Amino acid sequence: MDEKTADLRDLFVDTTGSESVTERQDAARGTLIDSDEASVDATALDLVAAMRERYGFSTDLDNAAYVLVARGRFEDDDDAETAAALRDALDEREEADIDPTDVDAETVRKMRLDLHLVRDADREADSDGAGDDFAYADLKRLTGAGNSIVECAAELGATPDRVARYAAVARTDIASTRANDRFRDTFRDLFTDADIEGSLASDAREDGLKEATEDIETDVSL
């Protein structure tokens, strides 16, 4: 296990336990001696919970697992590295939401999309060497117009399976845009300002969470 994988595993273990997420979040916000790192984790858990309520998630993994995936994204770990950390973390839990052997890079990719954390490589429908290239922008336009996978495939001259993979990215981009990219940007702020300490950083995180979730009741279903 490399150092990054070990760090991600430890984060996951630290943010899971017998107490409920709400109890941990309340404690993190109400205890002055809590570390800045604990504040980041508590806010990230709040944000994941809000996204789960608003959109629904594609895996059965819990909120702490999603926090691990979000952190891995902004620490520049690839999906395989994050999956390895997640498997190790699940192995150390008495009860897991999913069999650790079922967690792979594709699982992490789905979790990233649930969190609106799209990588540039996720959009490379015209250069992945599959042989039936198409422009991602065209698929996004067709998806946004309400076309089915089969209809998009016919229009683009590509296989439905391949179109479906990129359509999942398109739906994520559309949902993120409709939310003004607030969830994505709040995760970025959380996990890329580790050098900022004190109440200013904490206040900024809380403000970002409030802004990201202020329209939680808005219907953004596709």
C-alpha positions in Angstrom: 0.0 0.0 0.0 1.5 3.4 -1.0 1.4 6.5 1.1 -1.5 8.1 -0.7 -3.6 5.0 -0.4 -2.8 4.7 3.3 -3.8 8.3 3.9 -7.1 7.9 2.1 -7.8 4.7 4.0 -7.1 6.4 7.3 -9.4 9.3 6.4 -12.2 6.9 5.7 -11.7 5.0 8.9 -11.5 8.3 10.9 -14.8 9.6 9.4 -16.8 6.4 10.1 -17.8 4.9 13.4 -20.7 4.0 15.6 -22.1 7.6 16.0 -24.4 9.0 13.4 -23.2 11.4 10.8 -25.4 14.2 12.3 -23.9 13.6 15.7 -20.4 13.9 14.4 -21.2 17.0 12.4 -22.8 18.7 15.4 -19.7 17.9 17.5 -17.4 19.2 14.8 -19.2 22.5 14.5 -19.6 23.0 18.2 -16.2 22.2 19.6 -13.6 24.9 19.4 -10.7 22.6 19.8 -11.6 20.6 16.7 -8.9 20.7 14.1 -9.3 22.4 10.8 -9.1 19.0 9.2 -12.1 17.8 11.2 -14.0 20.9 10.1 -13.3 20.0 6.5 -14.5 16.5 6.9 -17.7 17.5 8.7 -18.5 20.1 6.1 -17.8 17.5 3.3 -20.1 15.0 5.0 -22.8 17.7 5.1 -22.4 18.4 1.4 -22.4 14.7 0.4 -25.6 14.2 2.5 -27.2 17.2 0.7 -26.3 15.8 -2.7 -27.6 12.4 -1.8 -30.9 13.9 -0.8 -31.2 16.1 -3.8 -30.0 13.8 -6.6 -29.8 10.2 -5.3 -26.6 8.2 -5.7 -25.7 5.4 -8.0 -23.9 3.2 -5.4 -24.8 1.9 -1.9 -21.6 3.2 -0.3 -22.1 5.6 2.6 -21.3 9.3 2.9 -17.8 8.8 4.4 -16.9 6.7 1.3 -18.0 9.6 -0.9 -15.9 12.0 1.1 -12.9 9.8 0.5 -13.6 9.9 -3.3 -14.0 13.7 -3.3 -10.7 14.1 -1.4 -8.9 11.7 -3.8 -10.2 13.7 -6.8 -8.5 16.9 -5.5 -5.4 15.1 -4.4 -4.9 14.0 -8.0 -5.3 10.3 -7.3 -6.6 8.4 -10.2 -9.7 6.3 -9.8 -7.8 3.1 -9.4 -5.7 4.5 -6.5 -8.9 5.8 -4.8 -10.6 2.4 -5.3 -7.6 0.7 -3.6 -7.9 3.0 -0.6 -11.6 2.4 -0.4 -11.2 -1.4 -0.5 -8.6 -1.2 2.3 -10.9 1.0 4.3 -13.9 -1.3 3.9 -11.8 -4.3 4.8 -11.1 -2.7 8.2 -14.8 -2.1 9.0 -16.8 -4.6 10.9 -19.8 -4.1 8.6 -19.4 -2.7 5.0 -22.1 -1.4 2.8 -20.6 -3.3 -0.2 -18.2 -6.2 -0.7 -14.8 -4.5 -0.9 -13.9 -6.8 -3.8 -16.7 -5.2 -5.8 -15.1 -1.7 -5.5 -13.0 -0.8 -8.6 -12.1 2.2 -10.6 -15.5 2.1 -12.3 -17.2 2.3 -8.9 -15.1 5.4 -8.1 -15.9 6.9 -11.4 -19.7 6.5 -10.7 -19.2 8.1 -7.3 -17.3 11.0 -8.7 -20.1 11.7 -11.2 -22.6 11.5 -8.3 -20.6 14.3 -6.7 -20.4 16.4 -10.0 -16.6 15.8 -10.0 -16.0 15.3 -13.7 -12.5 15.0 -15.0 -11.5 16.3 -18.5 -10.7 12.7 -19.5 -14.3 11.8 -18.8 -15.3 13.9 -21.8 -12.9 12.6 -24.4 -15.4 10.9 -26.6 -13.5 12.0 -29.7 -10.1 10.7 -28.7 -10.3 7.5 -26.6 -9.4 5.2 -29.5 -12.7 3.3 -29.6 -13.1 3.8 -33.3 -16.5 5.4 -33.3 -15.5 8.9 -32.1 -18.0 11.7 -31.7 -17.9 15.2 -30.3 -18.8 15.3 -26.6 -20.5 18.7 -27.1 -22.9 17.1 -29.6 -23.8 14.3 -27.2 -24.3 16.9 -24.4 -26.6 18.9 -26.7 -28.6 15.8 -27.7 -28.9 14.7 -24.0 -30.0 18.1 -22.9 -32.7 18.0 -25.5 -34.1 14.9 -24.0 -33.0 12.3 -26.5 -32.6 8.7 -25.4 -29.4 6.7 -25.6 -30.6 4.9 -28.7 -31.6 8.2 -30.4 -28.2 9.7 -29.5 -26.4 6.7 -30.8 -28.2 6.8 -34.1 -27.5 10.5 -34.5 -23.8 10.2 -33.6 -23.1 6.9 -35.4 -21.8 5.2 -32.3 -22.8 2.2 -30.3 -25.4 2.6 -27.5 -23.1 1.2 -24.9 -20.4 3.8 -25.7 -22.9 6.6 -25.9 -24.3 5.6 -22.5 -20.9 5.9 -20.9 -20.5 9.5 -22.0 -24.2 10.4 -21.6 -23.7 9.8 -17.9 -21.0 12.5 -17.9 -23.2 14.8 -20.0 -26.1 14.4 -17.5 -23.7 15.2 -14.7 -22.4 18.3 -16.5 -25.9 19.5 -17.1 -27.0 18.9 -13.5 -23.8 20.7 -12.2 -24.5 23.7 -14.5 -28.1 23.9 -13.3 -26.7 24.1 -9.8 -24.2 26.8 -10.9 -21.4 24.3 -10.3 -21.8 25.1 -6.6 -21.3 21.5 -5.3 -18.2 21.0 -7.4 -16.7 24.3 -6.4 -17.4 23.8 -2.7 -15.6 20.5 -2.8 -12.7 22.2 -4.5 -12.6 24.9 -1.9 -12.7 22.3 0.9 -9.9 20.2 -0.4 -7.5 22.7 -1.9 -7.1 25.3 0.9 -5.4 23.0 3.4 -2.8 25.7 4.1 -5.5 28.2 5.3 -6.1 27.9 9.0 -8.3 29.4 11.6 -11.9 30.7 11.7 -11.6 32.5 8.3 -11.2 29.2 6.5 -13.9 27.6 8.5 -16.3 30.4 7.9 -15.6 30.3 4.2 -16.4 26.5 4.1 -19.6 27.0 5.9 -20.6 29.9 3.6 -19.8 27.7 0.6 -21.9 24.8 2.0 -24.8 27.2 2.7 -24.6 28.6 -0.9 -24.4 25.1 -2.4 -27.4 23.9 -0.6 -29.6 27.0 -0.4 -31.8 25.8 -3.2 -32.0 22.2 -2.0 -35.7 21.9 -2.8 -35.3 23.0 -6.4 -36.4 20.2 -8.8 -33.4 19.6 -11.2 -34.3 16.1 -12.3 -33.3 15.3 -15.9 
